[in-house]
Amino acid sequence: MMVFGSVERIFFPQLIHYQEAVAVAIVGLLVNIVCAMILGNAHHDNDHHHHHDHKNDKHGHHYDLNLKSAYIHVIADAATSVLAIFALVGGCFMDGRGLIL
């Protein structure tokens, strides 16, 4: 279904509401920043509150791979939001011209 919708929009482009799209992208960026801060603090707190044996760990730290993966995912989403904001602002100033390859 998504493939069909994507192909359809290539042949029949729709008007982009740049101000609204930029606002949504900024909200998404802010949410990603807050999530990154929460996950970053949880990852940091996770390293210091364990009182168990670290014999198998080289540096005496225990890392939760799920937290680390979620943190990296949120950072990647934030980077995508930044790129979307730049593209939308560029499209707004260029009125959509020159953005299609």
N, C-alpha and C positions, 0 to 999 in steps of 0.2 A: 504494500500500500504506500509506504514512504517513497519507494523507488518511483512508482507511477506519479506521485505528487511532485517529486523533484524533477522528473523529465517533463512533466506538464508545465512547470514554471519556467523551464528553459525556453520552451517554445511560446509560452504565453506569460511573459513577465507581469508581475503585479506591482502596483505602486507601493513604495516603501515609505512608511511614516517615520522619518528619521528621528524626530524629537522623542517620540514615544519609545522607539527602539533603543536610543541612547539611554533614556531613563531606565528602561528595563535592564540593560547591560550594566549600568552603574549599580543598580540594586543588587544584581547578581554578583558583581565584584565585591561589594560591601559584605554580602552574606558569605562569600568565599573567604574574605579576610577574617571575619569573625570566626568562622569554622577553623581556619588555619591557626588562629590564636588559641582557640580551645584545644584543638588537637595537639598543637605544639606544647602547650602547658601540660596536657595530660601525658604526653610522651616524656616530657621532662620530669614530671612528678612520678611517673612510673619507674624511672631510673633510680630514684632515691628512697623509696618507701618499702623496698623489699629487704627482708631480713632472712635470706636463705643462702645456701652455699653457692658460690660462683666458681666452682672448680673448672667447669668446662668453658668458661668465658675468659677470653684473653685479657680483657681490661677491667674485669670486675663489674661489668654492667649487664643488665638484662634488658633486651629490647623486645617490645611487643611488635611483631611484624605487621599485625593488622593496623595498629595505630600509625605506624610509619607509612604503610601503604595508603591509608586514608589521608594522611597529611600530604603526601606527594600528589595524590589525586586532586585534592582541593587546591594545591598550589598550581597544578596544571590547569585546572578550571579557571583559576584567577588570571593566569596568563592568557588564556583564551578569551576571557572577558575583556582584558586590556586590548587585545588585538581587535576584538569586535568593536570596541568603542572607537579605536583609531579608524577602522574601516568605515564605520557609520558616520563619524564626523567628516571624514574625507568625502564620502558619498554625498553628505549634506552640502558641503561646499562646492562640489563638482556637479551637483544635481544628478548624480548617478552616471554621468558620462565618464567613460574611460575605465570603469571598474570591471567591466566584463572582458574576459580574455578573448 
